[in-house]
Amino acid sequence: MDKIRITGGIPLTGTIPISGAKNAALALMPACLLTGGTLTLTNLPYLADIRTMNKLLAQHGVKLSLVGEDFEHAHTAYKPGGHTLKLTAGDITNLTAPYDLVRTMRASVLVLGPLLARFQEAKVSLPGGCAIGTRPIDLHLKALEAMGAEITLDGGYVLAKVNGRLKGADIQFDQVSVGATENILMAASLADGVTTLGNAAREPEITDLAQCLIAMGAKIEGLGTDRLKVTGVKELHGATHRIISDRIETGTYMTAAAITGGDVTLTGCDPAFLTAVIEKYEEAGVDIEIFEEAQTARLREPSASEALPIAERRSAEQGQIKVKAGHLYGVDVMTQPHPGFPTDMQAQFMALMSMASGASMITENIFENRFMHVPELVRMGANINVHGRSAMVRGVERLRGAEVMATDLRASVSLVIAALAAQGETLIHRVYHLDRGYEALEEKLAACGAKVERVE
């Protein structure tokens, strides 16, 4: 099993290009099941989770091809600008999403809504728990039942059927759920009548999925708000869609630049996705400059069922954020659904606060078990005490290199961030977590002067 070795204490300087958003791509790919036409996705990051979704869709009968590349070798070299993936679901031969694939990646459950909407039945394994919490799919199933589906659970599988088309319904989610919003948004696109989603998630990835569905012929209103209105159509068609930039990757490299005392420019990102993060980092003393072209390219949310003009989409891809280190101060943060501070940035922010002057209180409101990186940061000299859903972080003058163990995707990268600033050498075990969500991590960091290598 691979490890990553980092010798810390080197300020990062240079430019880091931001890849397409993993979480957006994993929702966009199952959308191909809604049509027999070809869905073309550009700016695709080629990650372990993307390969898992490829396998899942392929076993359903989807034809997938990377334009100008092959799946076997595409992940061996980073491709600036991303990959182009064509997905054609014209001949679906299997309506079952098996346990051996769904258990490795929770986003696999997003095939449920599209399969049920287009083929009137689906059999999808329950995703089960994961390292950062249980994250049940009750909200997905309750909404589909409201749309006329018959749901039964048998042998760890969800068996879903509907007599004819799904029916439009007024759905009010009990709590904000990105996955449930995505699943029902896709299902409602082919439903009979109007579906409204109340208390819907507002993450940029939701808007990106809706923009893609609109390009495929769906009728969706309310993008960017917590109430979406979907008027079902009889069929969708193929389309070409560019995946948005990865806001969590952007925030991660912002943190790496700040903690090392560096000076880094992040390109191909959209600062509008990170307003809460940028505000909190500036409060903590990080010097952040948003380039003018990025400021004028903020991604607007259409109020009507119209796709964002191509010119605006293209300019939004050219945003840049320049991060320069300042004196770090401890500040408090609470994770919240978008547009609040994202849970996927909590571990990285904790690593940053471990070297800030004073103390900070970090409260995790999204997942119940997302402080598993704390013992590993403590091994590196951090002063952190956990009390329920909150962690008190008292900044230290320096961190020390150590052998540490990655537990999940964002916890893994928080250890990388800490290692970049630590004195001496850090060896990070179980880095396969990183391969799920960070494309060419070592390559991008090394280009900015980091001493980092992957070892077998």
N, C-alpha and C positions, 0 to 999 in steps of 0.2 A: 504494500500500500504506500502510495507516494506521500512525501512530507515536503514542507517548504522550510528552507533555512534562510533566515534574515539576519544580517548584521546591521544594527540600528545606529542612530545618531547622525545620519546624513540628511540634510535638508533637501526636500524634493524641489527641483527647478525644471521648468520646461512646459510642454503642452501634452495634454491627454485627451484623445478623442473619445467621446461617449458613444456607446453602442445602443442599438435598439433595445426597447424595454422587454425584458423577459416576461414580466407579468402580463403585459399587453399581448405579446405574441402567443402565450399559452391560452388566452381566451379567443384570440382571432383564429387560430388554426382550426378548432372544432366548428367554427362558423361555416367551413366548407361543406359540412354535412347538410346544410340547409338548401343546397342547390346541386344540380347535375352539371352546372357550368364550372369553369376553372376560376379559382380564387388565387390571385397572385399577390404575395406579400413581399415587400422589399424592406431593406434595412433590418433584416432578420439577424439576431445574434445566434451563433451556433454553440449551444450549451448542452450540458447533459440532460436538462429537463426538456429541451427542444427535441433531442433525439428520442427521449421516452415518449413524448407526444407523437412523434413521427411513427414510432412502432405501434402505438395504440391505434392511430388512424389507419395505418397500413393494414392492420389485421381486420379492420372493418371493411376494407376493400378500396380505400382511398388510394389514388395514384399520386405519388409525390415525387417531385424532381427539383433539384437545386440547379438553377440555370447556369450552365457552363461549368458545373462541378459535379462531384459524386459524393454521396453521403459518407462513404467510408473514409475519405481523406479531407473532407471540408473542415473538420475541427482541428486539424493538425497545424494550421496556420491562420493567424488572425487576418481578416479581410476588412480594411477600413471601408466604411460605407455600408457594411453589412452584406448579407447574402440575399438572393432572390429565390423564393420558394413558390412553386406552383402546386396547387392541390386540386384534384378533380375527383368528386364523389359521385360520378355518374353511374357507377356499378357497385353499390353497396351489397356485400354478400354476407355480412355478419352483424347482428345487432347487439352483441354481447361485449362488454368491456371487462376483461378478466382480472381476477384478483392480483395475479403476479405483476401486472403493469400498474393498476390503480393504486396498489399499496405503496409503490415507490414514489408517487407524485400525486398530491391531492387534486391538482388542477384537472386530472383525468375525469373527474366527475362532471366536467363541463360538456361531455358528449351526451349527457342524459337529455337535456332540453332539446337540442337539435334533432337527435334520433327520434324522440317521441313526437316532435312536431311534424317531421317529414314522413316518418314511416309508421306512426301510430303505436309503436312499441319499442321498448328498450330493456336491456338487462345489464345493470351496471353494479359492479362490486362496491360495497360500502368502503370508503377510504380509510376508516378507522382513525386512530389517534396519530400524533406525531410528537416530535421532541418539544414543541413549544405550546402544546395544548391539544384538547380533543377536537375542537372545531367541528361540531356535528353538522349534518346536512338537513336537519329538520325543516329549516326555512325553505329550502329548495322543494322538498316533497310536499309541504303544506300548500305552497303556491301552485304547484302542478295539479294537486287535487282540486284546488279552487277553480282551475281551468278545465276540469272534467276528467282528469286522469284517474285511473284506478291504480293505487300503489299498494303493493304487498312486499314484505320482507321475507326472504327465504334463503337459508344457508349462507347468510352474509351478503346476499345480493338484493338490490332493489329491482323489483319486477314492475314495470310501468306499462300500462296499456290505455288506449283511448279509442272509443267508438267514433270513428270519423275524425274530424279536425278538433284540435284543442279549441276551447271557447274563451273569448275575451272575459276578463274578470277584473274587479277592483281589489288589488292586493296591497295590504298594508303590512310591511315587514315589522316584526316585533323588535328587531334590532338591526343595525346597519350591517350588511353582509355584502362584501364585494362579489364573492362567488355566486351567491343566490341572485343578486342583481344581474350578473352576466348570464347565468343559466336561463332565467326567466325572460330576460330581454331577447335572447335568441329564440326561445320557444314562442314568445308572443308575436314575433315577426311573421310567423306562418299561421297564427291562430285565426279563428273566425270571429271578427268583431274587434272591439277596442279593449285593450288591457292598460290599466294604470298601475304604476308601481309607486307606492308611497313609502317614505323613509328609505328611499333607494340610496345606494352608495354613490358618492360624487367623485371618486378617484379619477385622475386623468385617463387611466386605462379603461374605465367605463365609457367615457366620451369617445375614446379611440375606437372601441368596439362598435359603438353606435354609429360613428362616422363610416366605418366599413360596411355595416349592415345597410345604411342609407345608400351607399354606393352600389350595393347589390339589389336595391329596389325596395328596401323596407321603408316604412313611414313612422318616424320617431320624432317626438317633440319633447322639449324640456331638458335638453342636454346641459349638463353642468349643474342641474338642480337636484333636489331630493325627491322630485316627483316627475316620473317619466310617463309619457303617453305613447302607446304603440298601437297603431291601426294595422291589423293583420292583412296580409296580401296572400293571394293564392300560390304564388311562387316567387322565388328570388332567382337572380342570374349571377353569372360570374362578374368579377371586378378586379381592379388592381388597387392596392392600398399600401401606403408606406407606414410602417410601425413607428410610433413616437419614440423619442429618446428615453433612456432609462433614468428616471429621477433618483432612484436609490443608488445606482452606480455613481451618478453625479454627486450626490451628497457624501458618498463614501470617499471619493477622491478629494472632495473639499476638506474632509476631516483629516485625511492623510497629509495634505499640504499644511494644514494648520498645526497639527501636532508635531510635525518635524521642523517647524520654523521655516517653511519653504515659500516658494513663489511659483504657483502653477496656474496655467490657463486651461480651462476645460472647454472644449469646442463641441459643436453639434448637439447642444443641450438647450432646454427651454427653461429659463429661470422662473417662469410663471408657475411651473409645477412644484416649486420648492419655496414658496413664499414663507411658510411657517419656519422652515429650516434656516433659511437665510436670515430671517429676523432674529432667531435664537442665537445663531452663530455670531452675528454682529453684536448682540448683547454680551456675548462671552468674550469679546475683544478681537475677533477675527476680522481682518480687513478684506471686504468683498466688493468687487467692482463688477457691475453688470454692463457689458458693452452696449453702446447705443443701438446697434442693429438688433440686439436681443431685446432691448426695452421696447422697441417698436414692433416686435414680432410676437407679442403675447398672444397665445392661442385663445381666440374668442370662442364662446360657447353659443352656437346658433339657437335662436329662440323658435325657429320653425324647422320643419323637416327638410333641411337643405344641408348638403355636405359643405364642409368648409372649402372656400375657394382654393384651388391648387396653389395660386401665388402666395396666399397666406400660409399654407402648410409648408411651402418650400422655404419661406423666410424664417419661419419658426424653427426650422432645423438648423439655422445658422447662428443661433444664440451662443454667447460665450460668457463664462464666468471666470473672473480672475481672482484668485485667493492668495492673499499674503498674510503671513503670520503676524500676530500682535501679541501683547501680553494677555494670557488667558485668565479669565475670571470665572469662578464657579457660578452657575445660574441654574435655576430649577426648570424642569420640563415635565409635562404630562403628555403621554401619547393619546391621540384622539383620531377618529376617522377624518378623512380629508374634508376640509382643508386644514385640519389641525396637524400637529407634529406627528409624523408617521411612525408606527411601531417598528417598521423595518429600518429606521435610523436610530433606534434606541441604544442598541449595543455599541454602535460606532460613537455616538455622542458620549456614552459612558466612558469609553476609552479616552476621549478628548478631555473630559472633566477630571480624569484621574491625574492629570498633570496641570490642572488649573489652580490658581490661587484661591484659597478659601474652600467653601463646601458647596455642594449642589445636591438637591433632592430630585431623583428621577423616579417618576411614578408610571407604571405600566398598566394601562386601562383596557387594552385590547385582548391580550392573551394572559392566561393565568400562570404560565410556567416559562417566562422568557428572561430569566436571570441566570441561565446555566453557564454563561460566560464569566460570571463574577468570580468563582473560585480560581479560574485560570488567570484572570487579570490580577488577582491577589497573589498568585504565585510569582508574578512579575513585579511585585512590590506595591501594587495599588492598595489604597485604604478604602475599602467598601464594606458597608454593613447593610444587609437586607432585612427589611421589616415588612413582611407580607408582600403587598404589591409595590412597595417603595424601596429604593436603595439610596442610602446616604453615602455620597462620594466626597471624601476629603482629599484634596489635591496633594500630591507629593512632588518633591523637587525633581526626581528622576525615577524611571522604571528600569528594571534589570532584565536582561535576557534570561530565558528559561525554556525548559521543555514543557509544552502545553498541548492540550487536546481539544480539538474542535468538536462542537456538539450539534450545531445546526448552521445554516447558511450565513445568517447575519452575525452570529456569534463568532464564526470562523474569521470573518473579515475584521471584526473588532480586535482579534488577536494579531492579525497582520498589521493593523494600524498601530497598536501598542508596540509591536516589535520594531516597527520603523523608527520609533522614537527612543527605544530602550538602549541602554548601554550594553554592549556585548552581543552575543549570538542567541537567537531564539529559534527553536525547532518546533514547528507546528505539525502535529499528527492529525490524521484523518481529514486531509484537505479535499477529499472528494466532494465535500459539501460546497466548497468554493466553486468547483467546476459546474455546479448546478446554476449559478447565477452571475458569475463574473468571467467575461470573455477576455482572454489574454492578460490576466491580472499581472503575472510576473513581467511580461513584455512591456506593458504600459508603465509599471513602476520603474523598471530598469531604465527605460528611456528618459526618466527624470532623475536618474542618478542613484536610485536605490540599489543596495547590494542584496539581491534576492535570487534564489535559485530553487528549483524543484529537484528533489533527490528521491531515488527509489528506495 
